[in-house]
Every structure is written in C-alpha cells, then in structure tokens.
C-alpha cells in the first residue's frame, strides 16, 4: 500500500510545503502536475493524500487537488479516463459537492472547491427518475478568482473563507451538459468518491488542528501573567491537553482509514477530524485570548478554514447522526480496529 | 498460534461448550459469589489451555504473543461473559513480575494462571493518591529481612488476594519517587490486616490494608531497591494494554445491548446522536488501546502517550453508561434482577473511570507537560 521510508516521506512533505508557499493559487494546479502529484495519487494514494492535505491544513493553503481525489472513481465509472491511462491533472476536473447543511437537509445548493483556479469541467452526480446520474458540465474556465459575475454555471463565493476559493455551481438552464453514466455504477462510484474525499478532508483538518494547537501552545509558553507563563496554569493546560487527545484520536482514525479502507472508516476519520479541529479551535481561541481575536493574528484564517472543511461531505455532528442511524437500524456494533 | 487461528479455534470451543459457559453469563449478585464463579471460569479456561496462551512456557503458559490474551477476553465478552476479575489482576501485575523479578515469577506465576490464587496492588495511601510518589508506607532494611509498617487504600479485591505488589518507601521522603521499592508480599504474613471498603456500587470491591511490623524476606524485591517507580510506571502502562482491551471489549458488548434496547423503545430517534458519538468514542479508544497493547507486546514501555488512552477510556465509558440511564431507565433505576444489577454496576463503575489509575486531571497534566511541552 505505502512504500515510503520515513525520510522520503519527510522530503515529500517539505517539497509540497515549498510548492504551496511558492506558487499563487492560479498556478498551483500546474505546479502540482509538474511535481508529479497526480501520478503519486494514482500509484500510492496512501502517501499522496496525507502528505498534500496535511500540509495544506498546516499551512492554511488551498489547491484544487481535492477534486482529483474525488474524481478518480467517477471518471472510471463514466468512461472518462484519459487515453493511455495517464492520470488527469489537478485542475482538469472539478467535483460538485452538496453544500453546507445538506447532510441535515437544510440546503439544496451545490458547491465545489476551486481554490482560486479556473474551473474547466465539472462532474455532477445527481438523481434522475430514481437513478443516479453522472453528468459533465463544461464550465470553460469560469469561477477563478477573476471570474466573478460571468454567465457560466460557476460563480465564485466569498463566504466565511474567501481564501479557500469555493464556487457555487448553478443551473442556468442551457450550459453544455452531457450525461456520462447512470445507475448502480454511479451510486457505487459516488460512495467511493465520498470515502476518498472524506479521507483527504480528515488529513487536512488534522493538519489545521495541529497548526492551531501549535499557535496556542507557543503562546501559552511565551505569554506571562501573574509572573509566570500562562501554560503553567492547569486551566490552560487542560484545555490544550483535551485538544491534543482529540487530535491524537483523529490522527489514528485518519491512519486507520488507509489501513482498513471502506466507507465506515472514512466516515469515522472525517467525523473525528472535524470534531478535533472544532474542539482545538475552541480551546486555542480561548488560550490565545485577545491576540487571537484580532485580524492581524493568523488564527482566524485557521478557524474559517476549519468551519468550511468540517461542513464538506458531512460535518462531525451530521456524520455522528448518520452513524447513529446506521447503528440503530442494524442493531449491530461494527467490528472495526481489530487486534 | 496466530490471532485469527486462535480466535477461530476458541470460538469453536466456546460453541461446543455453550452449556458449560452459560452460567457465566448470569453471575451471582454478591461479590463473593461472583468471585467464586469467575474463579471457576478461569480454571475451566486454564484446563482447556486457552488461558495459557500468551504467557511464557517456563511459567506454565503455552507461549505466543500476549495479544492472544486480548483475543480471549474479547471473544468471552462477545459471548456475554464478563471478564473474570482475575484477568485484570493478572494482566496488570503479572507482566511486571515477569519483567522485573523473573526468579519470583518462576514460582509465583503458575498458581496465578491456574486460578489457584489472586494478587492485589498496594499502591495508593490515604495521603498519597494522585501524588503517589509521596507515599509513606515504610520498609526498613533489617539485614536479612524488610520490616514493613504503614497503610494502603483502594486496593481492589484485597480480601481475596494471596499476594500483594506493595510500594514501600525505602529511602527518604525527600527522594520522592527515587526512594520507592516494590515488594512481593504474602497477604497471610503476620501483621497484615485487610478491612474491606464498600464502594458506592454497594460492593466491597476494594479495601484498606494495614501493615504492622510485617516481615518480608529480602528476596521479595521486584526490580531494584529504590527502583520501584519504574515498576510502578510499567504496571500502570499494563493497565492501558490488555486490561484496557478487555474493558473496551465489554463496552463494545454493552453498546450492542443498549442498541437492542433502544430499538425496542417506541422512540429510538432520541438515541441517534448518542449512538453515533458513543461508537466514535469507542472506536478511538480501540485504536489507541490496540497501539499501546501492540507496543507492550513488542517489549516497549509506553510513555506519556498512554495517558491519552486513559482519557479516551474514561470519556467512552462514562458516555456509554450515561446512555444506559436514558435507554434502560426502568431497569437501571428500579430493577432488582441480575440484568438490572449489572447495569447499575456498569454505571457506577464507569463513574470511577476518570479517577482510578491516575485521574483524568493527572493524565491531562501529563499530556500538557510531556506531549505539549507546557511548563510544570
């Protein structure tokens, strides 16, 4: 499954960190393609996904790579794989997602993570006459950071986290839409895509959580009140220890989602990562005090990113409900994480 | 013997002995009765060989990975048999004796495995709870023997125990954790008094121990003189390995029982969020315990990471049995049959999960200081 040594893994992450820091959003898809990340995704996803998404989380950067992760099973189901089996580029396909709140039926709008790069073609999974459908929507390069206000099917969204480059996908009635596949194959491919997307988001949220905990821990060591570092007070220690416990659980769940891949371990990874990122955000916010409440401090960028990523493909609380319903419907306690 | 083969073969054996095992699913309601019946379960499992796997051959075992012991308790719990008390005791105390006092283990372990005797853990004192390193029970070197004076408290099942792993101060109070020695003491030694304490569950599951001029032979030191803290830390880490695995296996089983009960209730929807959260908590506990158990099996001593396991355990266990109050309130609050008593025992015992073996507050201090590097 994963064939990397610890040293190679570190080098990969360091390279990705430089790449994300050194390119602006529009050039990032081409830079990731040139780096060979799509090929690594195809050959060794258990290395490619944690390395890129944890780095994105740690550095609060974004790329459209999330689409490549989710697109793979959909492209296969739709017969849309490139000739010769070459891995598609990071910016080639954009996967349309249910919007925030859709897991609890509060929204019907659909979105995608464009991350500031132009959208070429969208993959849209929907329902028609009770059958799952996979459609390709030509967006012709709309939706990038400069592409607001056009007449295409994609419009940029500012929202709580403008840097993520979320786009809203709207049905304008007559864009170039092509049905690529329908039926059970699409249902199965979508389940696979969701599991893959949840694994990637879990890693990104773990990275974000680690970054927030590091900001708060550094502050707790450096900031003195009452003649000593505030990190010496138990009330502060315990908040951050709780965050560490949750992040540690989330990291273990993200790892297990590769060791024992499947829809349930992917759901649990996303659930724990969302939970840990939200809890860490709350604890770090309190420990950072007034400094963390300023625009100048980088903390709010993490909070904004965590709120949106938690909401994609099911928030921690939505997934908890989904899991609870599954358990109560079946009456079975799944036998995971066996010795 | 690999884990999968062991699991399959033990499963077949249990199916073939369903009638023999049935009475272990409905235990007597009193602690003495439970202890006696679970002792019989241990002997049954020993005689059939199952309990000997995962322990060294020279000590009466059949060899193999210690993880086999985890599979055994897991399969027992899945079949509805609560893990025998003695399993917990064995898992916590025996590995330390094997590791730090092989000469004692050679004669003391076989009767423990056979279920002929029980052991207890003399750690906490009235003035040394969370601050264990301030313990005062004193062992004085008298040349050929140690003379022991002092008091212990919260010692589980001491009234049934033949031996005690006893932490004693052999150095000065100022030496704190460096002046502690672990001794292997016979509970029938003159001068040992056991006074059972009734827990809030109603059971006398722990006791106060008094030591008045108790004489202990010099060859009963576990580890080095003054090296008792290493033994202590190892014992506590064993609580995060096989014992935690046993406990989560039982929690897994009880979650299944509560799901079944919730499905039978008119409005199962109120249990949805609880069911999802509880399973997620249990899953995190399993992942953490499995890693610690595997590290112990590989001969490593888990460090501060094991504090995370303990916090996850307390959270999962209390959340699970908080659910019992909502889902089976009538049985838990007003029932008097064996099933109702088991719910009550589980509920009350779960309250202690954030207290025993190092409180959640102490564990958070360890996480903050040793894993996050925050100042003391």
Interface residues (C-beta under 8 A of the other chain):
Chain A: X213 X217 X220 X221 X228 X229 X231 X232 X234 X236 X237 X238 X240 X241 X242 X244 X245 X248 X249 X252 X253 X256 X268 X271 X272 X275 X317 X319 X320 X321 X322 X323 X324 X325 X327 X328 X331 X332 X333 X334 X336 X337 X339
Chain B: X3 X67 X70 X71 X74 X245 X252 X255 X256 X259 X260 X262 X263 X268 X271 X272 X273 X274 X275 X276 X277 X279 X280 X283 X284 X286 X287 X288 X290 X291 X293 X305 X308 X311 X312 X361 X363 X364 X365 X367 X368 X369 X371 X372 X373 X374 X375 X376
